[in-house]
Amino acid sequence: MKTLLSTLVAVTCMGAGTMAQAQQLADVAAGKKRAAVCFSCHGEDGVSRNPAYPNLQNQQRVYLEKQLKDFRDGRRVDPAMTAMAKPLTDDDIRNISAYYWGVNLVRR
């Protein structure tokens, strides 16, 4: 039992370290600034006020990054989102996703 508990604590700490390292690679403040154009449809807190637009709240950072890259790179197509994502750099996408992910963590 003691070994199991030690292993669980070690794995939890490693996961927290990985999450913290990933968050440090992103600039959340820059993400919020770059995401300002997203607020009109998806809300500043990731909650859309219009049912035509999806909520970003409670979405994982990795999911948000993938969707934005897919829109940008043409793997997923939507006239509005493709146009919005096209000029985004990998850093922009990382920062925007970190911003929305961070907002979601605060609300949980």
Salt bridges, closest charged atoms under 4 A:
GLU44 OE2 - LYS32 NZ 3.03
ASP45 OD1 - ARG49 NH1 3.66
ASP45 OD2 - ARG107 NH1 3.64
GLU65 OE2 - ARG61 NE 3.15
ASP70 OD2 - LYS66 NZ 2.50
ASP70 OD1 - ARG75 NE 2.72
ASP73 OD1 - ARG72 NE 2.82
ASP73 OD2 - ARG75 NH2 3.40
ASP90 OD1 - ARG72 NH1 2.83
ASP91 OD1 - ARG94 NH1 2.44
ASP92 OD2 - ARG34 NE 3.33
